[in-house]
Amino acid sequence: MSDAELHQAGTDQIQSQETIDKERQRLVTERPRRTLGRSPTPAVLVEIERCLRSMADENLGRAFEVLGEEDEQEQVLRLRETLGHERPAIAYTLRQMLESLRFGVLPQSPTLASYVQRRLRTFRSRFDKSLSTEAAVFLSENESLLGSMQSEDAREAEDAEVAKAEEAFAEQLGSGGVYAFTYPHYMRHPTAPSERTDRLPDRTLVKVGCAAKNIRARIDKVANETAAPEPRRILRLYLMPHQPTTEQEVRGIERKFHQLLDAAGHSGARRASLRRQLGGTEWFETSLEFLDTIATTLSLEIVALDTSDAV
């Protein structure tokens, strides 16, 4: 341990077990679809927070510093400003990560559970040499609990909820623009996982296409042609400031998305190979963060149908 870490160890604030238990109960009561995993002891919480302080130049470390201040809405606003992100979903996802890491308050959503499980594993691996056996067991047991929340029944229930929630976006889905959709398997199991998830997001297969009108009808047509074994998940709509749009306009915007995705090395296997004629050229290995950045650069309206940020 460095001199700075030794100094920090002497100044750590140790919370009592009673305080930790009260905070866990508060979080599981106030947060939707949360459950209690293994609880940290005061000593384990000190270890976890010491590791988070060492990540001060990374998103998770910044979130730890910001989310300890002010009321919760102000925390999220400050975090969005600190990270330079317009989307609140990133801030909420980081908050969920911290609550799982620090207090063992776990998400019940299969997709978010998979996302948090991967990041707990990355965190444990990164600090493997500095964590005590007790802290490693705390993280490992919560990883296992998150795995148990990803049953087939739970996934089917989540897919049904997502389909129902989609109806709230009926007007936007009838518009024209660029869309991004994928399948739940690719959300829960990224095809290009990041080795440093604290710095770079995971990437997975996402279909990026366009429609001059009635985006949902176009997505359903494309999804039905693939005969996929599970329902498609619409992630984003990127709409032009004016509606209706023309075929030429949306094709031009789609072309810019594809060019930037190719330039960033996010081309899918079919698109990057000589087998383009077999189809699949609109599938990219990318992240919502990257797609949203393109949309912001092109001054498009971002409609987030899926706000889990698990992609």
Residue, then its C-alpha position, 0 to 999 in steps of 0.5 A: m500500500s502506498d504512503a497516500e493509501l496508508h494515510q487514507a486508511g488512518t482517516d477513513q470514516i467507519q460506519s457502524q453496522e446499525t448505520i449500514d443496515k439502516e441505509r440498506q433498508r432505505l435504499v431497498t425501500e426507495r428504489p424500484r425493483r431492488t433486493l438485499g444481497r450480502s451486507p458488508t461489515p464496517a471494515v469491508l465498507v471501508e475497503i470498498e470505499r478506499c478502492l473507489r477513492s483510488m479511482a478518482d480520475e474514472n467515472l465510478g470514482r467521480a460518481f462516488e465523490v459526487l453522490g455523497e453530497e446534497d439531495e439525490q436529484e442534485q447529486v444526479l444533476r451534478l454527476r451529469e455535469t461532472l461526466g459531461h453526459e446529457r443522459p441521466a441514465i448514465a448517472y442512475t446506472l453509476r448510482q446503482m453500481l455504487e449501491s451494489l458495491r458499497f451496500g449489497v443492494l442489488p437490481q432485480s432486472p435481469t439485464l441490469a443484474s447482468y450488467v452490474q454482475r460483470r462490473l462487480r467481477t471487474f472491480r474484484s479482479r482489479f483490486d484482488k491483491s488489496l482486498s481482504t478475504e472478507a471483502a472478496v467474499f462479500l463481492s463474490e457472493n453478491e455476484s452469484l446472487l445477481g446471476s440467480m436473478q437472470s432466470e429464463d422466467a425473469r427474462e421473459a417477464e422483463d421482455a413483456e414489461v419492456a414491450k408494454a412500456e414501448e407503447a408510451f412512445a407510440e407517437q415517436l415510433g410513428s415518425g421517421g428517423v434513425y433507429a437502434f435495436t438489438y436482442p436481449h441476449y446481446m444486451r446481457h452478453p456483450t459481444a465485445p466486453s471492455e477490459r476496463t469497464d470503468r473507462l470504456p463501455d462494453r460494446t455489443l451487436v446493435k442494428v442501426g437503420c432508418a425509416a422515412k416514416n413509421i419506424r416501428a413498422r420498419i423495425d418489426k419488418v426487419a426483425n421478423e425477417t431474421a426469425a430471431p428466437e427472442p423479441r427485439r428490443i428497441l433502444r433508441l430513436y434519433l429524430m430530425p428536428h422537423q417531421p415528416t422527413t423524406e427518404q433522402e434525408v433519413r438515408g443521409i443521416e443513416r449514412k453519417f452514422h454508418q461512416l462514423l461507426d466504421a471509422a471508429g472500428h465498430s463495424g460488425a463481422r459481416r460489415a467488416s468482411l468480404r461477405r457483405q453480400l450475405g446481409g447483416t451490413e447494418w449490424f455494428e459492435t457498438s455502445l449506446e454512449f457512442l451512438d448518442t454522441i453521434a446523434t448529439t453531434l448531428s443535432l438529432e433528438i434522442v428518444a431513449l426507449d431503453t434507459s438501463d444503460a446496459v449496453 
